Each structure stands twice: as structure tokens, then as C-alpha cells.
Amino acid sequence: MRRRAVLAGAAALPWLQGCERAQEAPVSRWVGASFERGHRLRTLKSGSLPVAAVQRRAGVLVIGGGVAGLSALHALDHAGHADAQLLELEDQAGGNSRGHIVAGLACPLGAHYLPVPGESTYEVSAWLHDIGLLRSDSAGVHANERYLCHSPQERLFIDGAWQDGLLPSAQGRPATLAQYRRFAALVDHAQRELGFALPTHRVRWSPGHAALDEQRFDAWLAANGLDDTRLLGYLDYCCRDDYGAGIHTVSAWAGLHYFASRHGFHAPGDDSAERDAVFTWPEGNAWLVRELAEPLKPRLCTGRTVLRVELQKHGVQVLAWDETAGQAEAWTADAVVLALPLFIASRIVAGLDAPLVSALQQAAAGTRYAPWLVANLLLKAPLLNRLGAPSSWDNVAFAPAGSSLSLGYVDAQHQSLRPDTGLAGPQLLTAYCALPETRRPEMLAGSAEHWTAEIVRQLAPPHPDLASKLQQADLMRWGHAMSIPVPGTRSQPAREALRQAAGRLRFAHADLAGYSVFEEAFTLGWQAGRGLVTAARLASPR
């Protein structure tokens, strides 16, 4: 998930004005997930669980159809477990990587890109080889260029014009350039002395990591003499992009991990500077989850709200509500992979031993979540060009740290092979907002029209003509889109205890890593599924 921008006045919204010639308001509507299903657990009181009308059986039951759950089911299927099934709350699997269609144009509802994986992300890499995104030969590993982000990839609106790339220009600003170089040196030092990797558990946790995890990123930056407005604004964008919260909220470990687990940070003019190669599609990561889910389709039981998971001596009992049939169903399984956010898992699981109960409660209590708003904006005509860099896949407006909700927008048609894309006719943009946790109730209660107006206000500085050209806005709200790596999150032993849990119940979700990215979710799901496969083989008679 991803984006950013700055606030502007209501003058950019002609349909909100009281003048006689006010244009017709665009169609605004909520789409995607129904949070009422997820809130069903809130209405249940102790002892008020419904009686099951249907009894079902599975060898292994995966609960949760996001990337982690689908990866776990994929691992089980890969090992020949034909009796594995998956229960998913929504009518479509994919979690926050699902896609959407507006006026016949594909677009994302959430996550929309995947960096080409490095050496430590070998579970993801192996799967990408299987589906044709990567190939290996004697010369090395090669990405399928058809699905790499087309050029131009990124641009930033700053000082009244668009510039190429998202790092603010330091031209004519020697103090800014000096701070860029100092931060680059600090990232390089952290890479060499401590080590960072995706997934995070591939690097041994050390006292040095823990020291970084104990403090906020902004405090660490200040202690290292880094206070340049352009640098801080850029770092704030990066943190909100991956973590849903900025430098004033996330830990210093998280702020450094963003760069040190990938290609580092490079100041302008650095010969080694290179942009991360990323895979992306018009529908975003929905392309990936479709590839993951399609072979598993007969095993996906969607529209099921899981109400209780009870670990018993000889198996696991699961009670779920069938949203389509309007009735409860009871499942019996030999084992369960719980691929749910920790705050949900802690509400529904029973029968764990005391240490795991404590670990689950501690991890859930220590996890904070960022609400996200994703808006697909259908325009009647392309937006006017402004000075500087041309329209790109990723378009961001600079804002000082802590001053903006928006993360800009991606051009949903940028990856399209249509020859007329962006030249004439309808245009579709996908705008992203990472909201403060305090605004979650407002997001859930507010109207689609209210939030459409908010998004247009924020995009008005680079695009004052957006309001007059907006035809339709399809908005997706994510109440708990991403876990935020606040200080102390990554160091918490409870998460590692859940990741290492053996027995009939396995945990698999990006929450166990303390932040939400595809690589963590896929790896944790695959490992949970493979762990059950290994345990079953060890238990089978020889």
C-alpha cells in the first residue's frame, strides 16, 4: 500500500460552492470490504455463539485469505495435502491486495507493487520463478521486464513544479546535500554493522537492533544532527508508505530497515544510486493474489466469518458464520493455520496453553494499526500538465514531515499496453491516504462524498483542475490496514513465540513481523504451512 500530498482550500471543489453555476457533483461510493462483517464479533456476548446448522471436516483449515493465508494453503497444496481448506471473511480472497474495476479499467484497492526480491526472500523468489516473473540462468536472476514498472516511474511536486524521482532535489542547497550524504553513511554503517533483511527474522536480533527499536525515528534523526526539512519530509513519506505512520511514530529500527533491508539510501550524484526495480500491474497486487489463489479456488470457502477457534486434545474445532446462507457451520480439523491479524486472533482462540495465551495477548495489545483510505478517481479527461517531469506511475506532492494525510497517487493505466493511454478519454488515478489512528471512527462513519472532497483538496496543489474533471470516485476504507512498528514492537519476544509455535495451531500473519509487507506475509504463511507438513511426516508411521 502507498502514497502522499498537501491540503488546499475548498476553492478547488466547485461542486461544494454555493454559486449558481456549481457543477454536478461526482458520483462517490464506498466499495470493497464490508466492515460490518468484521465487527460481528463485537456484537457477540459470552455464551451467545450461534448453534451450527452444518458440520464440515478438513485435514488442515487455514483461517484468513490474505497473502499469508493463501501462501500457507499454497504450501500445503504443494506438499499434496488435498484435504486442506481455507475460510475467508470477504467474498474474494486477497486481503489488502485485492483489485477493482472502474469503467472497465482495472485498478488496485490496496497494495499495488512488489520490489524484485533479494537473496534472503527465497520463498517469494521461488514462487515468482514458478509463475514466470523471474528466471535464472548461468548469468544470474532476471526479472520479466513485461511486468516491471514502465518509465517514467516516479516524480515529486515541489517548489511549484514536478521533478524526476521522489527524493527532493538538493540543487543549490549544499546543507541539504550534506545531510543526504550523512544519512546515506549512517544507513550504510547500519547495514554493515548490524545487518537488515527481508524477512526480518533472517537476521539475528542484536542489542544494537534493540537499541534502535527502543527509540522513535525522529529522535534518532535529531540525535544524529539530521534536521533538514527536505530530508525529514522524504523520510516521513517513506515511513508512511510502508508502515502507515511517519517518523514521529515509528521506531528508528523501522526507519533504517526501510532502506537497509533493500538497496540503501543514495544521495544525489552517488554513482551507485539506483531505483528499486518493482513489479506492478494496472490492478496492483491483485494480479499476484490471483496467481496465488486461482489454483486453490476449489479449496477457498469465502464469505465465512470465523467466530471461534478451539484447540482440543485430538483436533481443532472452528465455528464460522456463512454470510451467504445466513447460518453457522462447525468445522473439525486436525490442525489450523491462523492467518489473521493479532487483534482478531486474540478474540477468537481458545484452548491454548498458558504461555501461548500470554504471548498472544501481549502481542495483540502491543500492535497498533494504521487506517487507510484508497480512492480510485475516474476523470473525464487527462489533467493539465504542469512544469517539469512528465506524468509517471507514482506521483507525489512534497509536504513537511507530519503535515499531510495523502501519499499521492498512482496512474492505474500506466502499465496498460493501450496506445492511447493518457492521451485522450477517461483517465483513472488511484489515490492513497494513511490516516492517524484517531481518525479511524471518522473514516468509518463519514460519507463517501466527504472523503472524496478531502482527497481532492489534498491533490489540488499539483492538480487544481482535478475537481472540475472528476467524474466518479470509488473509495475503499481499511480500518486496520497495516501494523505500525512503533518503538518496542520488533523487540517483543511474544511475536517470536507465536512464530515458533508448534502443535496443531500455527500462526501466520505479517503482524508477527510487526509491519505489513508482501514479503513478510508470504514467507510466514509458507513457513506455517510447511511446518505442518513436516510435523505430519514426522508423526506418520514408517
PAFIBA-463683 format. One line per field, with one value per residue (C-alpha): residue number from 1; x, y, z; residue in one letter. Coordinates in steps of 0.02 Angstrom, whole numbers. Each point is the difference from the previous one (the first is absolute). Last residue first. Layout:
# PAFIBA-463683
n	[NUM,...] .
xx	[X,...] .
yy	[Y,...] .
zz	[Z,...] .
res	[A,...] .
END
This chain:
# PAFIBA-463683
n	[542,541,540,539,538,537,536,535,534,533,532,531,530,529,528,527,526,525,524,523,522,521,520,519,518,517,516,515,514,513,512,511,510,509,508,507,506,505,504,503,502,501,500,499,498,497,496,495,494,493,492,491,490,489,488,487,486,485,484,483,482,481,480,479,478,477,476,475,474,473,472,471,470,469,468,467,466,465,464,463,462,461,460,459,458,457,456,455,454,453,452,451,450,449,448,447,446,445,444,443,442,441,440,439,438,437,436,435,434,433,432,431,430,429,428,427,426,425,424,423,422,421,420,419,418,417,416,415,414,413,412,411,410,409,408,407,406,405,404,403,402,401,400,399,398,397,396,395,394,393,392,391,390,389,388,387,386,385,384,383,382,381,380,379,378,377,376,375,374,373,372,371,370,369,368,367,366,365,364,363,362,361,360,359,358,357,356,355,354,353,352,351,350,349,348,347,346,345,344,343,342,341,340,339,338,337,336,335,334,333,332,331,330,329,328,327,326,325,324,323,322,321,320,319,318,317,316,315,314,313,312,311,310,309,308,307,306,305,304,303,302,301,300,299,298,297,296,295,294,293,292,291,290,289,288,287,286,285,284,283,282,281,280,279,278,277,276,275,274,273,272,271,270,269,268,267,266,265,264,263,262,261,260,259,258,257,256,255,254,253,252,251,250,249,248,247,246,245,244,243,242,241,240,239,238,237,236,235,234,233,232,231,230,229,228,227,226,225,224,223,222,221,220,219,218,217,216,215,214,213,212,211,210,209,208,207,206,205,204,203,202,201,200,199,198,197,196,195,194,193,192,191,190,189,188,187,186,185,184,183,182,181,180,179,178,177,176,175,174,173,172,171,170,169,168,167,166,165,164,163,162,161,160,159,158,157,156,155,154,153,152,151,150,149,148,147,146,145,144,143,142,141,140,139,138,137,136,135,134,133,132,131,130,129,128,127,126,125,124,123,122,121,120,119,118,117,116,115,114,113,112,111,110,109,108,107,106,105,104,103,102,101,100,99,98,97,96,95,94,93,92,91,90,89,88,87,86,85,84,83,82,81,80,79,78,77,76,75,74,73,72,71,70,69,68,67,66,65,64,63,62,61,60,59,58,57,56,55,54,53,52,51,50,49,48,47,46,45,44,43,42,41,40,39,38,37,36,35,34,33,32,31,30,29,28,27,26,25,24,23,22,21,20,19,18,17,16,15,14,13,12,11,10,9,8,7,6,5,4,3,2,1] .
xx	[373,-153,-50,44,158,-93,-143,121,90,-163,-58,161,-14,-167,65,159,-98,-113,146,91,-151,-44,178,31,-170,28,-86,97,35,72,-134,-129,46,-108,24,-34,-3,-124,16,173,144,14,158,-88,-105,154,86,-144,-1,185,-38,153,-88,-139,104,-11,-147,3,-177,-110,-85,-177,-100,-155,29,-119,-24,-66,-69,0,-88,3,142,49,-49,71,166,33,107,117,170,-72,-174,48,-38,-164,-51,28,-104,-143,-3,0,-156,-89,35,-86,87,-35,142,126,-50,18,176,55,94,110,72,-45,108,-79,20,-62,-27,-18,-108,-9,-147,28,159,188,28,-12,-30,120,-79,137,-55,133,-33,-188,-20,100,59,-49,65,38,-134,-22,122,92,98,165,-1,-101,56,-131,13,-32,43,-27,60,-70,140,138,0,-134,-181,-102,-189,-93,-63,-186,-163,93,-33,77,38,12,96,-21,110,-13,167,6,83,65,58,-166,-5,178,-30,-163,74,155,-102,-115,154,79,-164,-40,-122,-180,-91,30,-130,45,190,-5,-93,126,140,-50,-53,93,-40,61,-105,29,-94,-158,-183,-110,-165,-118,-107,-141,-44,28,105,91,43,46,147,33,167,45,182,64,36,32,-99,44,-154,-18,-153,-100,72,-96,-18,-39,133,35,156,48,-67,92,174,75,-76,54,186,-12,-150,98,138,-113,-94,169,-40,-151,94,153,162,168,134,183,67,76,187,135,173,75,-59,-46,-155,16,-31,-94,17,-44,-121,0,101,-127,-166,98,71,-170,-61,150,-24,-175,-159,-106,81,84,-167,-139,-80,152,64,-56,-18,183,56,-101,76,173,-34,-66,148,125,-84,-19,182,13,129,124,16,-101,-135,-12,-10,-138,-97,17,-74,104,3,15,170,67,-76,90,165,-37,-14,-136,75,-49,-118,-138,-26,-67,77,171,100,178,76,173,-2,-180,2,157,-77,-155,107,103,-158,-66,160,-6,-179,47,141,-116,-123,136,65,-169,23,-61,-57,-151,-133,12,-153,73,-13,-59,-173,-22,-60,145,-39,-106,95,18,15,7,19,25,-97,-8,59,-132,56,180,-10,137,166,103,181,112,-4,-189,-145,-175,-117,-179,-46,-123,119,148,-105,-37,186,35,-136,72,177,-21,179,75,-97,-176,-52,-103,-187,-132,-182,-60,-178,-158,98,-61,-67,-94,-173,-81,77,58,75,147,45,169,-65,-66,7,-152,-168,-171,77,26,109,5,132,0,133,-55,109,161,122,153,-34,-179,62,122,-135,-119,132,31,-186,-11,151,-56,-175,-128,-18,-24,93,-79,102,-76,-171,-176,-170,-157,-145,-134,121,-76,36,124,-88,97,104,-71,9,-26,185,37,-113,115,94,-161,-52,166,-67,150,0,-90,-58,-77,24,-82,69,-97,-83,84,-35,-64,-113,134,-18,165,28,-11,138,127,169,-67,-17,179,153,82,163,50,44,0,7,-61] .
yy	[-2281,58,184,124,66,21,93,117,39,42,105,99,19,89,114,37,45,117,87,20,69,124,64,23,83,138,42,42,-81,-160,-105,124,-62,-152,-186,-85,-189,-106,-189,-1,120,185,81,149,21,-1,123,119,-16,44,185,80,41,96,95,169,6,-120,39,-145,41,12,-2,102,-19,110,-19,146,1,179,49,143,110,126,162,-57,-55,168,67,-150,23,104,-81,-177,26,87,-139,-130,95,26,-186,-31,103,-73,-178,43,-4,-132,-121,136,103,-152,-33,182,-27,-131,135,-24,-68,65,-74,59,-117,95,-48,100,9,58,65,-14,-89,-173,11,-141,-123,-107,46,16,186,-27,-2,161,-1,130,114,-62,108,40,146,111,-126,23,145,-33,-47,-50,-177,-82,-184,-70,160,154,106,86,189,132,-52,-102,16,-153,-128,0,-55,-64,-160,8,-163,45,-97,48,-80,-25,-34,-138,-15,-164,-16,-62,-135,-55,-5,-96,-126,-27,-22,-126,-86,-18,-59,-141,39,-61,150,116,127,169,-16,-48,161,118,-108,22,-169,-142,-132,-163,-140,-185,-165,89,4,137,60,105,146,67,144,-100,139,60,-176,28,-102,-113,-91,-154,-56,-177,-144,92,156,172,108,128,113,125,-21,107,-100,86,-99,-187,-19,-181,-12,164,-59,9,175,68,33,68,104,57,64,92,77,73,153,-5,94,-107,20,-83,110,37,107,157,13,103,-78,153,113,165,24,-92,-186,-96,-189,-126,-106,-50,157,121,-39,-84,169,76,-162,-9,184,-43,64,145,171,-69,-36,-128,-123,-114,-15,166,91,-40,56,161,45,-35,121,137,-23,16,153,87,-28,-55,-139,31,-181,25,85,-151,-119,104,4,-189,-35,-95,-177,-86,79,-68,-169,-9,38,-127,-130,-90,-128,42,-115,47,164,-77,95,45,118,-17,75,66,3,51,122,83,17,79,123,44,32,111,102,15,63,119,74,16,99,117,24,57,66,-167,-109,-69,-84,-191,-63,-13,121,174,75,187,130,-20,-186,-126,-166,-127,-188,-139,81,-136,-163,-97,-177,-121,-20,5,-176,11,-88,-101,-40,-22,-190,6,50,58,117,56,-166,-73,-131,121,120,-144,-35,186,14,-147,67,171,7,17,155,15,112,130,-39,127,50,-34,61,13,-11,46,-85,108,-52,158,-35,-177,-53,-91,-93,12,53,-176,-108,-112,56,-12,65,-91,-140,-183,-111,-188,-139,-176,-18,19,-40,99,141,6,27,135,84,-4,89,126,35,30,115,100,26,-139,-23,-163,-149,-167,-159,-175,74,-45,83,0,113,88,57,79,186,69,91,-76,156,142,20,175,41,-162,59,150,-87,-28,182,54,-42,-11,70,158,164,123,172,54,169,157,96,165,157,133,91,15,-91,-90,-185,-55,123,-90,86,152,-112,43,-109,-135,-85,-168,-197,-196,-197,-178] .
zz	[447,96,-26,137,-84,-164,84,89,-163,-90,147,-5,-188,21,138,-100,-157,97,86,-166,-93,138,22,-187,-30,128,164,157,169,-72,85,-65,-175,37,30,166,16,101,7,78,-23,44,-69,-76,157,112,-118,17,190,12,-38,-79,-163,87,128,-86,-122,-148,-62,-55,-164,-67,161,-48,-186,-98,-188,-102,-177,-65,-161,-126,60,-133,87,166,-75,-84,143,-20,84,144,-10,49,185,-34,-120,136,128,-124,-36,187,28,-152,59,163,168,133,-38,-41,151,114,-70,23,163,-83,-113,-183,-141,-161,-173,-171,-147,-165,-148,-161,-120,-179,-77,9,166,-76,-188,-49,124,76,176,134,24,1,189,12,180,128,136,175,81,183,7,124,104,-90,-122,-159,-175,-128,-66,-169,-28,-175,-81,-84,-72,100,8,-15,16,-124,10,60,-124,-41,80,152,98,174,91,184,132,183,131,188,87,130,169,69,181,68,-134,36,187,-15,-121,106,159,-82,-72,172,80,-122,-138,16,-70,-149,-54,74,-4,-184,-41,79,-69,-181,-73,-84,131,-76,73,33,2,-50,53,-71,69,-107,49,-107,-115,-159,-81,156,59,182,63,151,1,101,0,21,119,164,-42,-68,-16,-140,15,-102,-175,-125,-160,-166,-92,9,-107,-34,-177,-41,47,-175,-18,170,-24,-177,54,152,-113,-124,147,42,-105,-117,-138,37,97,22,75,-38,141,-70,-13,81,-10,-85,142,-81,104,167,5,134,15,-133,102,184,41,-74,87,141,50,37,80,118,43,58,-80,65,-31,-158,-82,10,-123,4,-178,-78,166,32,-173,8,169,-71,-143,114,118,-142,-72,168,48,181,6,141,51,159,-104,-115,148,78,-164,-16,170,125,71,-169,-33,165,-39,-167,86,137,-139,-98,-119,-178,-97,123,-93,-160,-86,67,109,67,156,-42,-190,-31,146,-68,-173,74,99,-154,-103,142,-6,-188,1,140,-104,-151,105,63,-178,-65,-178,-69,145,-94,105,-2,-95,-175,-148,49,-19,26,126,122,19,-94,0,-141,-14,-131,-171,-59,14,163,-28,-62,-180,59,72,131,-25,124,-41,-153,7,-9,111,-37,94,-29,-81,126,71,3,102,119,26,28,132,97,-32,79,63,-174,-48,-66,-147,93,1,-50,25,175,25,-104,-162,-175,-157,-125,-64,65,171,41,168,77,159,84,171,30,-156,4,-67,84,161,165,-69,51,-82,-28,6,-46,-155,100,-141,57,-123,63,177,-56,-105,149,105,-139,-16,187,4,-154,69,9,187,93,-74,45,-10,-18,-29,62,-3,110,-47,103,134,155,14,127,143,145,26,-102,-188,-69,-11,-95,-141,-26,-139,-93,24,-76,-172,-115,-176,-52,80,-121,-77,-163,-47,49,-141,-32,100,-121,123,133,167,-14,39,-183,-41,111,-20,92,151,47,-20,103,-50,-82,30,-51,32,28] .
res	[R,P,S,A,L,R,A,A,T,V,L,G,R,G,A,Q,W,G,L,T,F,A,E,E,F,V,S,Y,G,A,L,D,A,H,A,F,R,L,R,G,A,A,Q,R,L,A,E,R,A,P,Q,S,R,T,G,P,V,P,I,S,M,A,H,G,W,R,M,L,D,A,Q,Q,L,K,S,A,L,D,P,H,P,P,A,L,Q,R,V,I,E,A,T,W,H,E,A,S,G,A,L,M,E,P,R,R,T,E,P,L,A,C,Y,A,T,L,L,Q,P,G,A,L,G,T,D,P,R,L,S,Q,H,Q,A,D,V,Y,G,L,S,L,S,S,G,A,P,A,F,A,V,N,D,W,S,S,P,A,G,L,R,N,L,L,P,A,K,L,L,L,N,A,V,L,W,P,A,Y,R,T,G,A,A,A,Q,Q,L,A,S,V,L,P,A,D,L,G,A,V,I,R,S,A,I,F,L,P,L,A,L,V,V,A,D,A,T,W,A,E,A,Q,G,A,T,E,D,W,A,L,V,Q,V,G,H,K,Q,L,E,V,R,L,V,T,R,G,T,C,L,R,P,K,L,P,E,A,L,E,R,V,L,W,A,N,G,E,P,W,T,F,V,A,D,R,E,A,S,D,D,G,P,A,H,F,G,H,R,S,A,F,Y,H,L,G,A,W,A,S,V,T,H,I,G,A,G,Y,D,D,R,C,C,Y,D,L,Y,G,L,L,R,T,D,D,L,G,N,A,A,L,W,A,D,F,R,Q,E,D,L,A,A,H,G,P,S,W,R,V,R,H,T,P,L,A,F,G,L,E,R,Q,A,H,D,V,L,A,A,F,R,R,Y,Q,A,L,T,A,P,R,G,Q,A,S,P,L,L,G,D,Q,W,A,G,D,I,F,L,R,E,Q,P,S,H,C,L,Y,R,E,N,A,H,V,G,A,S,D,S,R,L,L,G,I,D,H,L,W,A,S,V,E,Y,T,S,E,G,P,V,P,L,Y,H,A,G,L,P,C,A,L,G,A,V,I,H,G,R,S,N,G,G,A,Q,D,E,L,E,L,L,Q,A,D,A,H,G,A,H,D,L,A,H,L,A,S,L,G,A,V,G,G,G,I,V,L,V,G,A,R,R,Q,V,A,A,V,P,L,S,G,S,K,L,T,R,L,R,H,G,R,E,F,S,A,G,V,W,R,S,V,P,A,E,Q,A,R,E,C,G,Q,L,W,P,L,A,A,A,G,A,L,V,A,R,R,R,M] .
END
